[in-house]
């Protein structure tokens, strides 16, 4: 037996044990906290604007006679929200401007995601044709108590969505201190006024408390909440009044106090349990000897909210608190304690049933006891109890509430210890079960033979749990992750695990015709497991259980019927597939290819003009129009744009032939994107030698959201990718396979065009050189002189391109700023961002590919497959070189070789699955089609990972900010004497033939030039403006000024500067991610903000 055949069964059983142990650990310990469907009241209603728009603003006003005892709200916004309470920004969820982010990725509230998974640190841009996540499915709970004031109070919300159907539902209450009737905040029940414009009055913004909203209409009520929204929090954490008292015990000479209380939990199963507590001084809280948390700086105004379900047991539970005075109090050694520094503690808690009923309450009251001195096992009840002192009720209005997650996860030693025990138990169970299974089926007389056979029989279940684990990790930040976060999802997974075992035994029983496993017993076991598991998963829904049981019975009947006819279901399917393969052996390949390419082309050209242009598209379109005007790529600003000359001259020719329009310009990229699919198919077929793998890779790229985005984008990236793949394929044919000189000529042509399409492609040249030196041997100067000539011609053209750009764009340094540095330079400032963007991706969309890609490196190096190893090295080297040379680390700089990454990842997956499957089928003498099952499962994972439904939904959603529409409006309404100010000047170049003033913030690369005695932007020639004084001078000199506000540029400005810009003039348009304001002389000059320095002032 080979070494791999010896280690494979051990590896499979070890993996099965670890996966099964982890699953049971999650079920038993109720980790992580699952989401629960939010039970909205009948009064809470969805509201929206009176007229359709991409965003709207809404306000609710109420009065308080005094400070509020408590105030909270919960909301679901479709799709983004910003919450303000009395002028202050409190919470927000702002992922819609970057559509590829996951569910709730922009939610700035800790511990309110769909799980406890840590987010990967990726900084991807808007580069994917994906619909935004439905963030309204995640309900946010927010405590607003400390932000409320006596008198007038205003709750304000800004809602934004990529469609003209934004909406929001709010439910909450404010409790006055005088025990008056609670003030409802629920939409549909109270008055919420709404506007489509961010109005300002006398420098007061729309969310200001003193802003007058009498002219705003009431929001449009859209109906009650029928959709399922989810949260991991309980409403009672915020809505339930605080119970109990502040308590303290006898403080010893070292300034320590020990407190203890008992908590009775009903024997009936509880769903959740929570505590709310606060303390004065440093303190630690333990439940049944397990540390909940420790606080070194006790702040009595901080109310901690924690879930402690996994720390409780039915019956009596002991809570122990250790408090200690601050160091200053202890060092004084005085017996007189300041009342404000008395060590005290407050806690209340409760358990909830699945219906939300509160049971098993606990509060700090006179039932608690204290200890005079610390004794062993005091947390378990040892020691002499002393009565505690009650210090009075807590003042709810003085608390700052913070939910801190699940306490079980904070106790790392206990968590890891319990998990380790379950993992070890899972491995032991898997070893014993595999051995017994092999012995039962009579596969051999030795223990090892039975173990190997059992591991092979259990391999489908191992594959199932591994696939589930991979999908859980992949979709931990995505909307699909809600499926795995449901309360009973782990029970469904356990049912799937058991059902696969039973079905495997049924198949063996039918295929081998053995009598050791009565078929009726197997089907009875399957039905029993199905009913139990689905009853748990459905919450006892009898109709659902019997429906699923009926379906299972039909499947069982089909299996039995086919067995009596002595036909194997798998064999029947295989015979049908072989018949189709025989009939389509010649022309079936091309039919599938035509179908895939047609779908890819349709997705690339559908509704090309729907999405607004982005900044880079404006840049390329402006350069192409400069070529049409003058024959040279001169931008509207008068600055030459020399990057990518091949693409821009090609684009200019294309527009000359078809007409100058955005749709025609994007169509060029769509055609190159479709050509890339055909080229990838040819390359993949020759590299792998398998038609179906080439078709699969082509199909994945046809619907890939990153490929679709740049295939519909007016930029050189799609042309660059097609030429790069052509270069790689021709290099493979000409220098690795040595198929002829024509491939070598094609390589140098393709490489030259690649280099002058985007200059960063020079990072490919070292890898090509290494590949040439290794594969193209022997090299003869006399016979291969054409190769030297090709190199010289390519390098000459490329050096001329670089030299011309450097000379033509030579300009004095505009300022002391790193933004004037070249975007190509050696640096070590950030060596992980590009790696995470490529191998993880936004929303973890690349992580499955990366997993198989990394395994493939080891697999093909072990197989000594030098050709595939070369392409692995090529991709990795591109990531490393671009990381070290490119100052602006964007994933688009690796886009040209992205198809190679997908090809290698999918091929690695298939080779690995086939190798393992073949070994397992040999072990079971072919009685279990493990290989086919593994292949089908892997293909399902790859298809699900592609998110086809989100891709299709993206065609009805605005993804780019609506800046093009804003400047189109300015173009139609602008007078000749009007002035335009914008932080995004590239749009003015296309629509206005220039910009007056460029509102420049920070973090710009190669944005400004010294031109004809002025500091201008390189797109539209706008004069740079960068502070409030300069803006005021502009207003003093002109009568009409259009102010464009791009929401994505907010982070580039100081807060005061941005707020000042937002109050200028009157709002005209508030669209998706962008706004337009109009200032006239009669509006008056705004309030002057004193210049306090701290900036460089004007350039």
N, C-alpha and C positions, 0 to 999 in steps of 0.2 A: 504493500500500500504506500502511495506517495505521501510526502510530508503534508501537502495541502489536503489530501483526503483524510489524513489523521486529524488535522487541526480544524477542518471545516465543521464537523459535528460538534466539537467542543465550543467553537465560536458561536454556532447557531443556538445551542442550548444556553450558553452564557448570555447572549443577547436576549433570548426569550425570557430567561429568569429575571434579568434586570428590568426589562420592559414590563413584564407582568407584575413584578414587585412594586415598581413605580406606580402602576395603575391601581393596584389594591391599596397602596399607601394613600393615594389621592382620595379614594373612596372612603377609606376608614377614617382618615384624619380630616376629611373635608377640606383639603387643600388642593388648589387655591380656592378662594372664595368665589362662588359662582354668581352669575348675574341673576337677578329676579325681575320679572315683568312688573313695571310700575303700575300701581293701581290708582289711576287718575280719578278724581271726583267727577260727578256728572256736571258740576258747574264749570269745570275747567274746559275751555274751548280753544281750538286753533283760531288765531287771528292773522290777518294779512293786510296789505295796503288796499285802499279803495280802487286804485287803478294798477294794472300789472307793471311791475318794475323789477329790476334785479336786486334792489335793496330798498329798505324802508326804515324809518325811525319811529319809535313809539315811546310814549311817556305815560306814567301813572302817578297822579298827585294825591296825597292824603295829608291830614294834619294830626299831630300828636299833642295832647295837652301837657305832657311831661316826657321824660326819658322813657324809652320802650323797655319793657322787661325782656322781651325776646322778639326777634324777627328773622324770618327765613323764607326762602323760596326755592322751588325746583323748576327747571325749564328744559324744554327740548326745542331746539331751533333748527329750522330747515333753511340754510344749512350752517352758516356761521353766525356767531353773535358776539357783541361787546356789551357788557353790562356796566352801567354807571348808577351809583347811589349818591345823591346830593353832590354832584359835580365830580366825584371820584371814580376812576375806573376800578372795578372790583374783580371782574372775571371776564374771560374771553375764550373763544374757540375760533381760530382763524386759519384753518387749513384750506379753505376753498380757493385761495389764490395760488396754491400749489396743489393741483388736483391729484397728484400721485401719492400724497400722504395718506396714512391709514386712518381708521375710524377713531375719531377723537384725538388725533395726533396733535392738533393745535390747542387742546384744552389745557389751560394753565391752572388746573386745580389738582393737587396731588391726590393719589390713590383713588381716582374716580375713572380709571380706564376699565377695559373689559377684563383685565387680568393683572397679575403682579409681575408680568414679564418686563424686564428692563428694555428700554428702547435703544436700538443701535444709533450711534451718532453719525448719521448721514446728512449731507447737505446737498441734495439733488435739486435741480431746477425744474421748470415746467418743460419737460422733454418727452412726455408720454401721453399718448392718446388714450386716456382712461377717464372714466366718469369719476367725479368726486365721491367719496364715501358718504353714505346717508348718516351724517352725524346726528340727526334728530333721533336716531335709535338709541342714543346714549344720553340719558337724562342726567343733568348736573344739579347737585344740591349745593346751595350757597347760604351761609349765615351772614346776615346783614345787620345784626344787632348793634355792633359798635359804630356803624356808620349812620345810624338814625339820630335825629336831633329833635328837640321840642319845637313845635310849630310846623311849618310846611316842609314836607319831604317829597322827593321825586325819585322814582325808579325809572330809568331810561334804558332802552335797548336799541341797538343797531343790528339789523338782520340782513344778511347778504347770501345770495345763491347764484349759481351759474345758469339758472333759468328764471323766467319772469314769474315764478310762483313761490317766492319766499313766504315763510309762515313761522309762527312761534306759539307755543303754549306755555303759560306760566301758572303755577299754583303755589300759594304761600299765605302766610299770615304775619301780622305784627300784633304783639300783645302789649297793650299799655300797662304801665305800672300800677294804675289805680284799679286793676281788675275790671276794667270796662270791657265792652264787647270787642272781641278780636277784629282787627281790620284786615279784610281779605285783600289779597293781591292778585287773585285769579283772573286770567283773561276770560272774557265771556260773562263774568259775574260783576266785575267792576269796570270803570271807565278807563280805557286806554286810548289815548289820542295818537293819531298817526300822520306821518308826512313822508313823501317820497324825496324830499330835499332836506339837506342838513342846514336848516335856516340858522341865522345869527341875528341878534338885535343888540346894537350898541356894544359890540365886542363880547356879548354873551352867546355861548354856543348852545345848540339845541338841547343838550343834556344838563345845562346849568339849572340850579334850583330856582333862580330868579327869572329864568326865561319864560316869557308869556306864550302859552300854547292855546289860548282861547279860540284862535282861528283854525286850529287843526281839527279835522273831522275825526269822529270816532273810528276805531279800527273796524275792518270788515270781519264779522264772525263767520268762520268757515265750517264750524261743526265740532262735535265732541271728538275726543281722542279714541279712535277705534283701532289704530295701528298699535303694534306692540313696541313699547320703548323699554329700555332696560337700565338697571343700575345695580351696583353692589352695596348700596347704602340703604338704610331704613329711614323712612319718614320720621319715625319716633326719635331719632337722634337729634332732630332740630325742633320738632313740633311738641314733643312731650315736655311738660313743665318739669323743672328741676325738683327732685325730691330729696329729703334729708337735711342734715345740718353740718355745719363745720364742727369738727370734733378735735380734741387733743387729749393727751395723757400726761402722766407725770414725767417731767423733763429731768434727766439726771445731770450730774455735774459736768459731764462732757457735752451737754447740749443735745442729747438723743432722746427720741420718743419711739416706742414700739406699740403699734395698734393691731388689733385682730378682729375679724368679723366672720360670721358664718352665712353661707348662702345655700338655701335649699332649692335644688333643681328637680322638677318633677321627673318621675320615671319615664313618662311618655316622651317620645323623641321630639326634640326641639329643632327648629330650623336655623335660627341665628341667636346669638347672645351678644349684648353690647354693654359697655360701661362708659361712664363719663366721670372724670375725676380731676381734682386740682389739689395743690398743696403749697404750703409756705415752707421754704427751706429746701435743702436737697433731700430727695426721698426716692425710695424704691418700692414698687408694688409687686407682690407675688400672689399667685393663685395656685393652691395645692402644691406649693413648693417650687413652681415654675415662675421664672422671672417674666413679668409682663413688660416692664420698662424701668429704666432708672434715669433720674433727672438731677444733674449736678447743680443746676441753678433753678431752684423752685420759684415759680412766679404764680402767685395766687390768682392772678387775672387770666391765666392760661388754662382753659378747660380742654382736657385731652379726651378725645373720642376714639375708642378702639373696639374692634370685634374680638371676642375671646371665646368663640364657640368651641374650638378644639381644646381649650384648656379646662373645660368644665366636665363634670361627670354627673350622672344621676345621683340624687341624694345630697349629702352634705358636702359643701366645698368651703375651704378655708382661705380667706383673704388676709394677707399679712402686709403691713406697711411699716417701713423703717424710715424715720425722719431724723435729720441732723441739722443743727444750726450752722449758719455760715461761719467761716473761719474767724471773722472779727468778733462775733459774739462769744465764741469759745475762748479766745485769747484774753478777754476782759476779766474772766473768772468772777463775774458778779452774779449774785443770786437774783437781783431785780431784773426782770425781763420786760422789755418794752412791749406793750400790748400789740403793737404793729409787727413785732418780730416773733410772736408766739408761734411755735410749730403747730400747724393745724392741717387738717386733711378733710376733703369732701369727696364723696363718691355716691353715685347711684347707678343702678344697672338693672337689666331685665333680660328675659329670654322671650323669644317669639316662636310661635308655631308656624306651620306652613301657610295658615290662613291669616297670619299677621296678628293673632291674639297674643297679648302680653301675659306671660306667666312667670312665676319665680322671681319676684322683684327683690331688690336689695337696696338699702340706703344706709348712710352713716347716721346712726341714731344711738340711743342709750343701750341697745343690745350689743354694741361693740365693746370690747374690753382692751385694756392696756397692760403693759408689763413694766415692772420697775427695773428689771435687769434682763439681759439677753441670756437665754438658756438654749441648750441643744434641742433641735427639732421644734423650735417655737413656732415655725411656720406651719406645723402640723397639729398644733394645739397644746404642746407642752408648756409648762410654766404656770405661775400663779396669776390668775386674772384679777385685774383691778378695774373699777368703773372709769369710764371716760367722762370728760366734761363737754357739754354742748355749748357751742359758741354762737349759735344763732343761724338763721337761714342764710343761704348765699344770695347775693344780689346778681340776678341773672344778667342784668344790663351791663355789668362790669366785666363779663367774661368775653374772651376772644376764643371762639370755638375752632378747633382744628381736628379733622379726622386724620388719623395716623395709620390706618390700615389694619391688617390682621396681626394681633400680638403674637400669634404662634410663629410667624415668620421672623419676628424680632429676636426670638430666643434661638440663636443659631446652633449652639451645642445640642439642645434638646431636639431641634428639628433634624439636624444631620444624624443624630443617634437613632431616632425612630426610623428615618428613611433608610439608613444603613441596615437596620434589622429587617425591614421589609424587603430590601433588595437581596440580602443574603437568603432570606426565606424563599424568595421567588426563584433564586438559582437552585437551591436544594430541591424545591418542589419540581422544577423543570427536569433536573437530572433523574430524580426518582420516577417521575411520570413517564419520561422518555424510555427509561429502562423497562418499566412494567409494560408499557405499550408494545415495545418490540417483543418482549417475552410472551405477551398475550396472543399476539398475532403469529408467533412461531417463526420468527425470522432467523433464529440461530440458537446454538447451544451455549455460546459464550456470552458473558455480560457485555463485552464490547460490541459484539454483533447486534445484540438487542438494543443497546444504546444508540448505535449508529442508525439502525432502522427507525427507532423512535424519533430521533432528531430529524430524520428526513420526513417522517409522517407529520411532525409538528412544524415543519418549515413553512407551510402556508400561514399558520397562525403567527409565526415569527415575522414573516413578511407583512402580515396585516398590522401588527402592533408597531412595527418599524415605520410603515407608511403613515399610520395615524400620528405617530410621534413627529415625523417629518412635516406633515401637514399642520399639526398644532404649532410647531415652531415657525413655519412659513407664514401662517395666517394669524400669528399672535398679535399683530398690529393692524389687521385688516377686518373688514366687516364680516367676512366669512368666519372669523374667529368667534363670533357670537354662537355659532353652532357648538363649538367645543367648550363654551363658557356656561352652558345651560346647567341647571342643577343636577339633571340625571343623564348628562351626556356620557359620563364614565360608565354608567350602567349599560348604556347602549353599546359602548365599545366592548365591555365585558361580554355582552350577549353575542356580538359579532365574533369575538374570540372563541367562545364556546360553540357557536353554530358552525364555524369553519372546521373545528375539530370533528364535530358530528358528521358534517357533510363529507369530510375526508374519509372517515370510517365507512360511511355509506358507499362511497366510490370504491374503496378497497373491497368491501363486501360484494359489490356487484361485479367488479372487474376480476377478482380472484376466485369468486364463487366459493368462499369459505363459510363454514357454518359456526365458527366460534363467536360470531357477532350476530345474534338474531336481528334481522332487519326491523322487526316491529319494535324491539327494545330501543334501537338507535333512533327511530323516528319518534317514539314516545319521549325519549330524552330531549330531542331537539324541540319538540312541541312544548315540553315542560319549561325548558330554559327560555324559549321564546315568550311564552305567556308571562312568566315571572319578570323577565327583564323589561318587556314592553309595558307591563303594568306599572313598574317602578318609573320607567321613563315618561309615561303618559300621565303620571299622577293618579293612577287608578281609573283611567278612562276605559270602562268596560267595552264600549262600542269599538274603540280603536283596537283593543286587545283581540277581540273576537274577529275583527276584520283581518288583522294580520295573521291570525291563526288560520282563517279560511284560505288566505293566499298560500300560506305554508302547506296546507293540506292539498291544494291543487298541485303544487310543485312536487310534493311527495307522491301523489298519484301518478304523475307523469314519469317519475323515476321508476316506480314499481312496474308500471305498464311497459316501459322500455326494457326493464330487466326481464320480464316474462317473455318478451320477444327476442331476448338475448341480444339487445342492442345497447351500446354504451352512448349516453348523451354526448360525451366529449367526442367519441368516434364519429357520431352522426354529423356534428358541426365540422369536424376535421375533413370528412369526406366532401361536404358541401364546399368548403374552402378550396380543397384540392381540385374540385371540378371547375370552379371559377378560375383558378390559377392556370389550369390547362387551356381553357378557352381564351384567356386573356394574356397568354405568355408573350405574345408578340406586340400587340398594340395596346394592351391594358396599361402599361407603364406610361405611355404618352397621354392616354385619356386622363389618368390621375394627375399627371403633371399639368396638362391644360386646365383641368378643373381647379387645381390649387393656384396656379398663376392667375386664372380668371378671377377667383375670389380675392386674391391679393390685389389685383389691379382695381377691382371694384371698390374695395375698402380704401384704396389710395386716392381715387378720383371722386368718390361720393361727397357731394356738398362741399367742394373745395373752398368756396368763398364764405362759408358760414362763420368760421372763427376769425377774429381780428388778427391783424399782423402783430408780430412781436418786434422788439427793437432791432434785432439782427436782420430780420426780413426787410425792414425799412432800409437798413444800411446797404444790403445787396441790391435791392430794387433801385435805390437812388444811384448806386454806382453804374448799374446797367443803363439807366436813363441818361447818365452823364456820357456814357459811350455813344448812345444814340444821338445825343446833342452835338458832341464835340469829337467823338472818336477816341476819347481817353476817359478813364474812370474817375472823373472829377465829381466830387460830391457837391451838394447845393452850397456848402460853406466855402467852396473854392479849394478845399484840401483834397489832394489826390488820395484815392483809396486803392492801393496797389496789391492788396491781399487777394489770392485766388484769381489771377488774371484769366486762366483758362475758363473757369466757370462763368465769370462775369461777361466775358466776350461772347461765350456761348449763349448765355441768357439774353444778351442784347440782340444777337442774331435771331434767336427764337421769338422774341417780342416783335422784332421787325417783320418776321414772316407771318405770325399769327395775330398780332395786335397787342398793344400795351395794356394789360389788365392783370389784376392780382390772380385771377383764376388761371390764366394762361401761364403766368410765371410759376405758379405752384404745379401746374400740369407737367412742366419739364421735370421737376423732381419726382413726380409720380411715375413718369416713364422710366427714369433711371432706377427708381426703386423696384419697379417690375422687372427690369433687366437684371437687377441684382439677384432676384429670386431664381431666374433661369441659370445664371452663372453659378450661384451657390449649389444648385442641383447638380450641375455638371461636375463641379469640383468635389462635392461630397460623394457622388457616385464613383468617381475615379479614386478618391482617397480611401473610401471604405470598401469598395467593391460590391456594395449591396444597394439594389435599387430602392427597396422599401425604406432603408435608413435615409437615403438621400431625399425621398419624398417626404418623410417625416420631418427632417430638418427644414426643408423648404416650407412645409405647411406651418410649422411653428413660427418661422420668420414672417410668413405671410400675414399672420394675425398678431405678431408681437407689437405691443403698444409703443415701444421705442422706435422700431422700424417704421411703423405707420406715421409717427409724428414727423420724422425728418423726410419721409417720402411725400409729405404734404407741406413742406416748408421751403420758402424762398431763400435757400442758403446752400452752400457748396458741400454740405456734409454727406448728402446722399450720392452725389456725383463722386465724391472722394471715396466713399465706401465701395461703390461699384468698380472704380478704377483700382482700388487697393486689392479687392478680391481677384480682379483680372491679373494684376501683377503677381499675386501669390500663386494663382493657378498656372500662369505661364512660366513662372520660376520653377514650379513643381514639374511641369512637363519638359521644360528646356534644360534645366540644370540638375534635377534630381533623377528623373526618368531618362533624360537625354534623348527626347523623342524627335529632335531635329532643330535646325537653325531657325526655322520660322517662328517657333515658340520663343526662342531667345530674342529675335527681333521684336516680337510682340511684347515681351517683358520690358525691354528698354523703352518702347513707345509708351506703354501703360505706366511705367514708373516715372517717366518724365512728366506725363500729364498729371499724375498723382502729386508730384512735388510742386507743380505750379498751380494746382487746385487749392492746396493748403500747405504752407511751408513747414508746418509742424510735422509733416510726413517724413522729414529727414530722419526721424527716429527709427524708421524702418531700415535704413541703409546699413547700420552695423550688423543687424541680424542677417540681412541678405549676404553681406560679405562673409560672415561666419559660415552660413549655409553653403555658399559657393566654394569656399576653401575646403570644406569637409566632403561634400558630395561630388563636386565636379573634378574628379581625378581620373587619369592624369591630365594635366593642363599643358597644351603645346602652344607656344607663342606664335609659331608659323601657321598652325591650323586654326587657332582660335583668335586670330588678330581682330576679327569682327567684334569680339566681346570687349576687347580693349577700346576699340573705336566707339562702341555703344556707351561704355562708361564715360569716355571723354565727352561725347556729345551731350549726354544727360547731365553731367556735372557742369558743363559750360553753360547750358541753358538755365540750370538752377542757380548757379552763382551769379549769372547776369540778372536774373529775377530778383535775387536778394540785394545785389549791389544797386540796382536801379531804385528799388524801394528805399534803401537806406539813404541814397543821395537825394532822391526827390522829396522825401519826407523829412529831411534834415531841418530841424527847427531849434532855436535857443530854448534852454530850460525855462519853463514858464513860472516855476515856483519851487520852493523847497518842499518837495512832496514826493513820496515813493510812487505816486500814480504816473509819473513821467518815465519810469523805468521800463525797459523792454519786457514784453510778456514771455520772452525766452531767455532764461538766465539760470545758472546753477544756484540752487538754494536748498536748505534743509529745514525750512520753517514749518512745514506740515507734511509728514511722510505717511500719514494714515488716511487722510480724508478721501483721496482718489481711490485708494484700495477699498475702503468701505463703500464708496459710491458704486464701484464696479462689481465687487463680489457680493455685496449685500443688497444695495439698491434701495430706492425709496419703497417703503411698504414691504421690504424684504423680498421683492419680486425676483431677485437674482440668486437667492440663497440656495435653492435646490440645484440650480445649474452649477453653482460654485462647489457644492458638496460633491457632485459626481465629477466635476472638473478636477478637483484635488485628488480624488481617488484614482482618476484616470492617469494622472501624472505618475503615481506609484505603479499602477498596473502596467502601463506601456513601457516604463523604464525597466521593470522586472522582465517584461517580455522582449526587451532589447529591440523594440520597434523604433528605429532611429528616425524614420520619417515623421511619425506622429509626435515623437519626442521633440523634434525640431519645431513643430508648430506650437506645441505647448510652451517651449522656451520663447518662441516669437511673441506670443501673447503676453506672457509674464514680463518679458523685457520691455514691451511697450508700456505697460503700466508703471514699471520702475523708472524708465527713462523719462516719461512724461511727468511723473511725480517730481523728479529731481530737476527738470529743465524748465517746466512751465510754471510761471508765477501764478497764473490764474488756473487753479485746479478744477476743471469742469469735466464731467464724465463724457461730454461730447467729443473730447479729444481722443477718446479710445473707440469712438463709434465706428471708425473705419474698419477695425478688426473684430468687431462684435460678432459677426456671423461665424468667425473661426471659433470663438468662445462657445457659442451655442452648438456648433458642429462637434467639437471635441467633448463637450459635456454630455450630449445625447449619445454619441458613439461610445463613450466610456461607460455610461449607464447600461447600454445594451450588451456590450462585451462582458461586463461584470456579471450582469444578470444571467446571461447565457452560460458563462463558465460555472457559476454556482449551481444553476439549474441542471446542467449536464452531470455534474458530480452527484447531485442528489437523486437524479433519475437512475443513475447507475446503482446507487445504494439500494433503491427500492425496486430494482429490476424493471423499471419503466411502468410500474403500476400506478404511479401518481404523476400527472402531467405538471410537475413543479415548474419546469422551464417555461411552459406556455403561461401558467398562472402568474409567474413573476414578471414576464414580459408585458402581459395585459395590465397588471397593476402598475408597473412603471409608466406605461403609456398614459394611463388614467391620471397619474400624479402630474405628468408633464402637461397634459391638456388642462387640468384644473388650475395649475400654476399660471397658465397663460391668461386667465380671467377673461374668457371670450364675452361673457355677458356685460362686464364693465367696459370692454372695448366698444361694443355695439351701442351701449348707452351714452358713450362720449359724443356721438354724432348729434345728439340733441342738447348738448350742454356747451355753454360758452366757457372756454378754458383760458384763453388769453384775456387780459384786461381790455376793456372796450375803448382804448385810446384812439383807435382809428375813427370810430364814430364821433368821438369828442372833437377831433380836429376837422372832421367833415362838417360838423355843425359850425365851428368857427369859420371855416372857409365860406359857408353860405351866408353868414350874418356879420362878418367882419367888414368894417369900413376901412378906407385906405389909411386913415390916420390912427387907427387902433393899434395898440401895443399888445403883444402876446408874451406871457412869461410861462415857462414850463420846465419841470425837472427831467423831462424825457424828450429831448430835442429831435430824435430821429423821425418822429411822426410829423413834425413840422416840415421836415425836408420833403416829404412825399406829398403832403396835402397843402402846404402854404408856401412852398418854394423858399422857405427860410424862417428863421425865428429871431425875434427881437432880443430876448434875454433868456439866458440859460440859468435856471435856479439850481446851482450846483451844491451838492452835499459832499459827503466823503465816500471813500471806497470806489472811486472811479479809476479805470485803467485806460490810459491813452485817450483821454476824453477832451483835453484842451490843447490849443495851439496858439502861438503868438503869430498873428497874421495881420499884416498891414497896420501895425501899431495897436492892435486890439487883442485881448485875450478872449478867444471864442471857442465854442464847442466844434468838434470836427464834423458834425453831421449837418446842422442847419445854420451854422455861423452865428448863433446867439451869443451876445456879450455875457460874460460870466457875472452872475450876481450871487453873493454868498452870505449876506447878513441883512438884518432888518433895516439898518441905515440906508443901504443902497436901494432897498425896495421903496422906502419912503421918498427918496430922491426921485425915483421913477414916477411915483404917484403925483409928486409936486409938479412935474413937467408935462404930464399928459392928462387928457380928459376922459379917455375910455381905455380900460386895461382888462384883457382877458387873462384869467389866472387858471392854469391847468394844474390839478392836484392828482398825482399818481400815488395811490395807497402803498404800492410796493416800495416807494422811496422814503417812506416815513422813517425808517431806521437810520437813514443817512443824515438826519438833521437833529439839531438840539430840540428838546421838547418845546421850549418857548418859541423858537423860530417857527416850528411846524404849526403850533396853535395860532400863532399870529397870522400865518398864511391862510389858515382855515377860516378866519374871521373877516378877511378882506372881501368887500363887496357883497353881492347877493348870489345865492346858488342858482345855477341855470340847469345843469344836468348832474344827477347822481346816478352813475351807471355801475357796471360790474368792475370793481377795483379801481375806479377812477372817477373824478369829479371835475366840474367846470364852474368857475365863479366869474362874475362880471362886475367890475368896479367902475363907477362913473363919478365925475366931479361932485355931483349933488349928494353923493353918499357921504362926502366929507372925509377928511383924513382920519385914519384910525388913531386910537390912543397911542401916544409915543411911549415905547418901552425904554427905560434908561439903559444905556450901554454900560455894563459893568465889567467890560473887558473879558478876559479869558478866551478870546479868539484872536485869530490873526488879522481880522478885519479884511478890507478889500485887498485884492492882489495888486 
